[in-house]
Amino acid sequence: MVPRYFFHFSDGKRRFSDAQGVELNGMASARAHAIRQVRDLKAAMCDPGIQDLSGWSMTVVDADDHIIFETGFDLKVTSAGG
């Protein structure tokens, strides 16, 4: 069975939930997917006058809503355990 991961974004005030999730072949694939999503969003909001992304983060959770890891938009990953 392939695990499903959910990629939630936050701007520090609001949470933008991923209700569908993505089936991926494990943690390495989930991290790669998260990095692509963050880079795509940063590219879409590249004008610093429009959006300051310094407070944005992504939380990746499993199907049971357990946090797998978090990353800021600087792409520094924090594992769930520390």
N, CA, C and O atoms as CSV, one atom per row, in Angstrom:
chain,resi,resn,atom,element,x,y,z
A,1,MET,N,N,0.847,-1.185,0.000
A,1,MET,CA,C,0.000,0.000,0.000
A,1,MET,C,C,0.894,1.251,0.000
A,1,MET,O,O,1.825,1.367,0.797
A,2,VAL,N,N,0.593,2.160,-0.894
A,2,VAL,CA,C,1.366,3.394,-1.030
A,2,VAL,C,C,0.788,4.437,-0.066
A,2,VAL,O,O,-0.417,4.686,-0.074
A,3,PRO,N,N,1.642,5.046,0.762
A,3,PRO,CA,C,1.125,6.040,1.707
A,3,PRO,C,C,0.657,7.322,1.020
A,3,PRO,O,O,1.170,7.708,-0.030
A,4,ARG,N,N,-0.324,7.967,1.637
A,4,ARG,CA,C,-0.845,9.246,1.153
A,4,ARG,C,C,-0.353,10.335,2.105
A,4,ARG,O,O,-0.443,10.207,3.326
A,5,TYR,N,N,0.163,11.393,1.519
A,5,TYR,CA,C,0.653,12.540,2.273
A,5,TYR,C,C,-0.174,13.771,1.914
A,5,TYR,O,O,-0.645,13.915,0.786
A,6,PHE,N,N,-0.339,14.653,2.895
A,6,PHE,CA,C,-1.101,15.880,2.716
A,6,PHE,C,C,-0.172,17.055,2.985
A,6,PHE,O,O,0.597,17.034,3.946
A,7,PHE,N,N,-0.240,18.078,2.143
A,7,PHE,CA,C,0.689,19.201,2.152
A,7,PHE,C,C,-0.082,20.485,2.465
A,7,PHE,O,O,-0.696,21.080,1.580
A,8,HIS,N,N,-0.042,20.903,3.730
A,8,HIS,CA,C,-0.775,22.080,4.195
A,8,HIS,C,C,0.165,23.287,4.225
A,8,HIS,O,O,1.296,23.190,4.702
A,9,PHE,N,N,-0.306,24.412,3.716
A,9,PHE,CA,C,0.448,25.660,3.735
A,9,PHE,C,C,-0.115,26.577,4.811
A,9,PHE,O,O,-1.302,26.521,5.133
A,10,SER,N,N,0.751,27.419,5.361
A,10,SER,CA,C,0.310,28.442,6.296
A,10,SER,C,C,1.099,29.717,6.040
A,10,SER,O,O,2.286,29.679,5.719
A,11,ASP,N,N,0.411,30.851,6.188
A,11,ASP,CA,C,1.101,32.141,6.083
A,11,ASP,C,C,1.417,32.690,7.465
A,11,ASP,O,O,1.808,33.849,7.603
A,12,GLY,N,N,1.249,31.860,8.487
A,12,GLY,CA,C,1.476,32.271,9.864
A,12,GLY,C,C,0.196,32.686,10.566
A,12,GLY,O,O,0.148,32.762,11.794
A,13,LYS,N,N,-0.841,32.954,9.784
A,13,LYS,CA,C,-2.136,33.352,10.341
A,13,LYS,C,C,-3.246,32.398,9.910
A,13,LYS,O,O,-4.129,32.048,10.693
A,14,ARG,N,N,-3.178,31.990,8.651
A,14,ARG,CA,C,-4.208,31.114,8.084
A,14,ARG,C,C,-3.569,29.821,7.609
A,14,ARG,O,O,-2.390,29.789,7.258
A,15,ARG,N,N,-4.363,28.752,7.602
A,15,ARG,CA,C,-3.902,27.464,7.080
A,15,ARG,C,C,-4.686,27.147,5.819
A,15,ARG,O,O,-5.910,27.270,5.777
A,16,PHE,N,N,-3.958,26.740,4.797
A,16,PHE,CA,C,-4.558,26.345,3.530
A,16,PHE,C,C,-4.405,24.835,3.428
A,16,PHE,O,O,-3.315,24.327,3.167
A,17,SER,N,N,-5.510,24.124,3.638
A,17,SER,CA,C,-5.463,22.669,3.765
A,17,SER,C,C,-5.503,21.958,2.426
A,17,SER,O,O,-6.178,22.381,1.488
A,18,ASP,N,N,-4.774,20.888,2.369
A,18,ASP,CA,C,-4.758,19.977,1.227
A,18,ASP,C,C,-5.702,18.831,1.573
A,18,ASP,O,O,-5.345,17.955,2.360
A,19,ALA,N,N,-6.886,18.826,1.004
A,19,ALA,CA,C,-7.883,17.809,1.320
A,19,ALA,C,C,-7.690,16.517,0.530
A,19,ALA,O,O,-8.166,15.461,0.947
A,20,GLN,N,N,-6.996,16.590,-0.608
A,20,GLN,CA,C,-6.830,15.416,-1.466
A,20,GLN,C,C,-5.608,14.595,-1.120
A,20,GLN,O,O,-5.678,13.367,-1.056
A,21,GLY,N,N,-4.491,15.259,-0.898
A,21,GLY,CA,C,-3.249,14.542,-0.658
A,21,GLY,C,C,-2.712,13.904,-1.923
A,21,GLY,O,O,-3.319,13.978,-2.992
A,22,VAL,N,N,-1.555,13.274,-1.771
A,22,VAL,CA,C,-0.882,12.638,-2.900
A,22,VAL,C,C,-0.303,11.314,-2.418
A,22,VAL,O,O,0.314,11.255,-1.355
A,23,GLU,N,N,-0.498,10.262,-3.190
A,23,GLU,CA,C,0.138,8.981,-2.881
A,23,GLU,C,C,1.574,9.014,-3.377
A,23,GLU,O,O,1.833,9.270,-4.553
A,24,LEU,N,N,2.509,8.750,-2.460
A,24,LEU,CA,C,3.932,8.783,-2.785
A,24,LEU,C,C,4.621,7.574,-2.158
A,24,LEU,O,O,4.110,6.971,-1.214
A,25,ASN,N,N,5.770,7.237,-2.693
A,25,ASN,CA,C,6.482,6.033,-2.274
A,25,ASN,C,C,7.353,6.213,-1.043
A,25,ASN,O,O,8.383,5.548,-0.933
A,26,GLY,N,N,6.986,7.077,-0.120
A,26,GLY,CA,C,7.728,7.213,1.118
A,26,GLY,C,C,8.234,8.616,1.371
A,26,GLY,O,O,7.917,9.560,0.647
A,27,MET,N,N,9.037,8.725,2.429
A,27,MET,CA,C,9.502,10.019,2.934
A,27,MET,C,C,10.316,10.801,1.905
A,27,MET,O,O,10.107,12.005,1.756
A,28,ALA,N,N,11.228,10.157,1.200
A,28,ALA,CA,C,12.054,10.878,0.216
A,28,ALA,C,C,11.183,11.487,-0.876
A,28,ALA,O,O,11.416,12.621,-1.294
A,29,SER,N,N,10.200,10.755,-1.334
A,29,SER,CA,C,9.288,11.276,-2.355
A,29,SER,C,C,8.433,12.413,-1.802
A,29,SER,O,O,8.154,13.380,-2.511
A,30,ALA,N,N,8.015,12.302,-0.538
A,30,ALA,CA,C,7.218,13.364,0.089
A,30,ALA,C,C,8.046,14.639,0.227
A,30,ALA,O,O,7.535,15.733,-0.012
A,31,ARG,N,N,9.308,14.514,0.606
A,31,ARG,CA,C,10.174,15.698,0.724
A,31,ARG,C,C,10.388,16.353,-0.641
A,31,ARG,O,O,10.327,17.577,-0.761
A,32,ALA,N,N,10.636,15.543,-1.660
A,32,ALA,CA,C,10.838,16.082,-3.008
A,32,ALA,C,C,9.579,16.794,-3.491
A,32,ALA,O,O,9.664,17.863,-4.096
A,33,HIS,N,N,8.419,16.212,-3.229
A,33,HIS,CA,C,7.149,16.824,-3.629
A,33,HIS,C,C,6.943,18.155,-2.886
A,33,HIS,O,O,6.512,19.138,-3.488
A,34,ALA,N,N,7.247,18.185,-1.595
A,34,ALA,CA,C,7.105,19.400,-0.803
A,34,ALA,C,C,8.005,20.507,-1.347
A,34,ALA,O,O,7.574,21.653,-1.469
A,35,ILE,N,N,9.239,20.173,-1.669
A,35,ILE,CA,C,10.179,21.169,-2.197
A,35,ILE,C,C,9.668,21.735,-3.518
A,35,ILE,O,O,9.743,22.943,-3.742
A,36,ARG,N,N,9.149,20.875,-4.395
A,36,ARG,CA,C,8.591,21.347,-5.665
A,36,ARG,C,C,7.418,22.291,-5.426
A,36,ARG,O,O,7.312,23.332,-6.075
A,37,GLN,N,N,6.535,21.928,-4.492
A,37,GLN,CA,C,5.364,22.781,-4.223
A,37,GLN,C,C,5.777,24.139,-3.685
A,37,GLN,O,O,5.237,25.164,-4.100
A,38,VAL,N,N,6.738,24.154,-2.757
A,38,VAL,CA,C,7.193,25.428,-2.194
A,38,VAL,C,C,7.837,26.277,-3.283
A,38,VAL,O,O,7.562,27.473,-3.381
A,39,ARG,N,N,8.681,25.676,-4.092
A,39,ARG,CA,C,9.332,26.436,-5.172
A,39,ARG,C,C,8.317,26.975,-6.161
A,39,ARG,O,O,8.438,28.115,-6.610
A,40,ASP,N,N,7.319,26.176,-6.509
A,40,ASP,CA,C,6.281,26.634,-7.439
A,40,ASP,C,C,5.494,27.810,-6.862
A,40,ASP,O,O,5.211,28.774,-7.573
A,41,LEU,N,N,5.143,27.737,-5.588
A,41,LEU,CA,C,4.400,28.826,-4.970
A,41,LEU,C,C,5.262,30.076,-4.863
A,41,LEU,O,O,4.779,31.180,-5.115
A,42,LYS,N,N,6.530,29.919,-4.494
A,42,LYS,CA,C,7.423,31.073,-4.418
A,42,LYS,C,C,7.573,31.732,-5.787
A,42,LYS,O,O,7.601,32.959,-5.882
A,43,ALA,N,N,7.669,30.938,-6.838
A,43,ALA,CA,C,7.797,31.486,-8.188
A,43,ALA,C,C,6.532,32.241,-8.587
A,43,ALA,O,O,6.607,33.276,-9.249
A,44,ALA,N,N,5.383,31.732,-8.189
A,44,ALA,CA,C,4.119,32.386,-8.528
A,44,ALA,C,C,3.943,33.699,-7.768
A,44,ALA,O,O,3.197,34.577,-8.202
A,45,MET,N,N,4.628,33.831,-6.640
A,45,MET,CA,C,4.497,35.024,-5.803
A,45,MET,C,C,5.853,35.706,-5.663
A,45,MET,O,O,6.226,36.126,-4.568
A,46,CYS,N,N,6.589,35.818,-6.763
A,46,CYS,CA,C,7.985,36.257,-6.713
A,46,CYS,C,C,8.173,37.745,-6.471
A,46,CYS,O,O,9.275,38.158,-6.109
A,47,ASP,N,N,7.171,38.551,-6.649
A,47,ASP,CA,C,7.313,39.988,-6.431
A,47,ASP,C,C,7.234,40.277,-4.933
A,47,ASP,O,O,6.157,40.149,-4.350
A,48,PRO,N,N,8.354,40.667,-4.282
A,48,PRO,CA,C,8.330,40.897,-2.839
A,48,PRO,C,C,7.376,42.006,-2.419
A,48,PRO,O,O,6.956,42.049,-1.263
A,49,GLY,N,N,7.032,42.892,-3.325
A,49,GLY,CA,C,6.060,43.932,-3.015
A,49,GLY,C,C,4.654,43.385,-2.869
A,49,GLY,O,O,3.811,43.991,-2.209
A,50,ILE,N,N,4.404,42.255,-3.478
A,50,ILE,CA,C,3.083,41.635,-3.415
A,50,ILE,C,C,2.944,40.771,-2.173
A,50,ILE,O,O,1.916,40.812,-1.498
A,51,GLN,N,N,3.973,39.991,-1.867
A,51,GLN,CA,C,3.843,39.013,-0.802
A,51,GLN,C,C,5.177,38.762,-0.123
A,51,GLN,O,O,6.148,38.401,-0.788
A,52,ASP,N,N,5.242,38.944,1.172
A,52,ASP,CA,C,6.393,38.569,1.971
A,52,ASP,C,C,6.190,37.120,2.397
A,52,ASP,O,O,5.268,36.821,3.156
A,53,LEU,N,N,7.038,36.223,1.919
A,53,LEU,CA,C,6.870,34.798,2.196
A,53,LEU,C,C,7.667,34.321,3.403
A,53,LEU,O,O,7.723,33.118,3.659
A,54,SER,N,N,8.286,35.233,4.152
A,54,SER,CA,C,9.144,34.824,5.259
A,54,SER,C,C,8.384,34.087,6.360
A,54,SER,O,O,8.976,33.264,7.058
A,55,GLY,N,N,7.112,34.354,6.534
A,55,GLY,CA,C,6.323,33.683,7.563
A,55,GLY,C,C,5.605,32.438,7.086
A,55,GLY,O,O,4.904,31.790,7.863
A,56,TRP,N,N,5.770,32.098,5.821
A,56,TRP,CA,C,5.061,30.947,5.256
A,56,TRP,C,C,5.774,29.648,5.592
A,56,TRP,O,O,6.997,29.606,5.727
A,57,SER,N,N,4.981,28.584,5.723
A,57,SER,CA,C,5.542,27.258,5.982
A,57,SER,C,C,4.626,26.194,5.385
A,57,SER,O,O,3.485,26.465,5.012
A,58,MET,N,N,5.154,24.991,5.306
A,58,MET,CA,C,4.377,23.841,4.860
A,58,MET,C,C,4.505,22.754,5.915
A,58,MET,O,O,5.599,22.469,6.402
A,59,THR,N,N,3.385,22.157,6.258
A,59,THR,CA,C,3.367,21.014,7.158
A,59,THR,C,C,2.891,19.814,6.357
A,59,THR,O,O,1.852,19.867,5.700
A,60,VAL,N,N,3.654,18.736,6.414
A,60,VAL,CA,C,3.310,17.508,5.708
A,60,VAL,C,C,2.830,16.497,6.748
A,60,VAL,O,O,3.519,16.213,7.728
A,61,VAL,N,N,1.642,15.967,6.512
A,61,VAL,CA,C,1.059,15.002,7.442
A,61,VAL,C,C,0.707,13.718,6.700
A,61,VAL,O,O,0.563,13.703,5.477
A,62,ASP,N,N,0.572,12.637,7.473
A,62,ASP,CA,C,0.173,11.367,6.874
A,62,ASP,C,C,-1.351,11.244,6.908
A,62,ASP,O,O,-2.043,12.179,7.311
A,63,ALA,N,N,-1.867,10.099,6.489
A,63,ALA,CA,C,-3.316,9.891,6.401
A,63,ALA,C,C,-3.997,9.948,7.763
A,63,ALA,O,O,-5.204,10.177,7.842
A,64,ASP,N,N,-3.231,9.742,8.841
A,64,ASP,CA,C,-3.778,9.824,10.200
A,64,ASP,C,C,-3.602,11.211,10.810
A,64,ASP,O,O,-3.845,11.400,12.002
A,65,ASP,N,N,-3.182,12.181,10.000
A,65,ASP,CA,C,-2.966,13.573,10.399
A,65,ASP,C,C,-1.805,13.737,11.378
A,65,ASP,O,O,-1.775,14.695,12.150
A,66,HIS,N,N,-0.847,12.802,11.350
A,66,HIS,CA,C,0.372,12.936,12.140
A,66,HIS,C,C,1.380,13.750,11.324
A,66,HIS,O,O,1.576,13.500,10.134
A,67,ILE,N,N,2.008,14.716,11.972
A,67,ILE,CA,C,2.995,15.546,11.281
A,67,ILE,C,C,4.223,14.706,10.952
A,67,ILE,O,O,4.815,14.074,11.828
A,68,ILE,N,N,4.593,14.710,9.683
A,68,ILE,CA,C,5.776,13.996,9.212
A,68,ILE,C,C,6.981,14.932,9.232
A,68,ILE,O,O,8.044,14.576,9.742
A,69,PHE,N,N,6.811,16.122,8.679
A,69,PHE,CA,C,7.832,17.155,8.763
A,69,PHE,C,C,7.227,18.493,8.392
A,69,PHE,O,O,6.128,18.576,7.842
A,70,GLU,N,N,7.980,19.545,8.710
A,70,GLU,CA,C,7.584,20.911,8.372
A,70,GLU,C,C,8.759,21.587,7.700
A,70,GLU,O,O,9.914,21.242,7.947
A,71,THR,N,N,8.456,22.555,6.845
A,71,THR,CA,C,9.510,23.343,6.222
A,71,THR,C,C,9.032,24.774,6.054
A,71,THR,O,O,7.875,25.027,5.720
A,72,GLY,N,N,9.942,25.698,6.291
A,72,GLY,CA,C,9.665,27.083,5.976
A,72,GLY,C,C,9.891,27.291,4.492
A,72,GLY,O,O,10.381,26.391,3.810
A,73,PHE,N,N,9.551,28.433,3.996
A,73,PHE,CA,C,9.750,28.686,2.575
A,73,PHE,C,C,11.213,28.954,2.247
A,73,PHE,O,O,11.562,29.218,1.096
A,74,ASP,N,N,12.081,28.885,3.284
A,74,ASP,CA,C,13.520,28.885,3.062
A,74,ASP,C,C,14.002,27.457,2.782
A,74,ASP,O,O,15.184,27.231,2.520
A,75,LEU,N,N,13.066,26.494,2.843
A,75,LEU,CA,C,13.269,25.070,2.561
A,75,LEU,C,C,14.165,24.374,3.578
A,75,LEU,O,O,14.795,23.367,3.255
A,76,LYS,N,N,14.232,24.893,4.801
A,76,LYS,CA,C,14.906,24.193,5.904
A,76,LYS,C,C,13.871,23.290,6.547
A,76,LYS,O,O,12.878,23.762,7.101
A,77,VAL,N,N,14.111,21.981,6.468
A,77,VAL,CA,C,13.145,20.980,6.938
A,77,VAL,C,C,13.348,20.691,8.415
A,77,VAL,O,O,14.475,20.534,8.886
A,78,THR,N,N,12.227,20.624,9.142
A,78,THR,CA,C,12.225,20.210,10.538
A,78,THR,C,C,11.438,18.928,10.631
A,78,THR,O,O,10.261,18.894,10.271
A,79,SER,N,N,12.072,17.862,11.111
A,79,SER,CA,C,11.371,16.585,11.282
A,79,SER,C,C,10.386,16.679,12.420
A,79,SER,O,O,10.507,17.543,13.289
A,80,ALA,N,N,9.416,15.797,12.418
A,80,ALA,CA,C,8.388,15.797,13.458
A,80,ALA,C,C,9.005,15.588,14.838
A,80,ALA,O,O,8.488,16.115,15.823
A,81,GLY,N,N,10.076,14.845,14.929
A,81,GLY,CA,C,10.703,14.553,16.220
A,81,GLY,C,C,11.639,15.636,16.705
A,81,GLY,O,O,12.182,15.512,17.803
A,82,GLY,N,N,11.858,16.711,15.928
A,82,GLY,CA,C,12.767,17.743,16.420
A,82,GLY,C,C,13.391,18.463,15.365
A,82,GLY,O,O,14.187,19.367,15.620
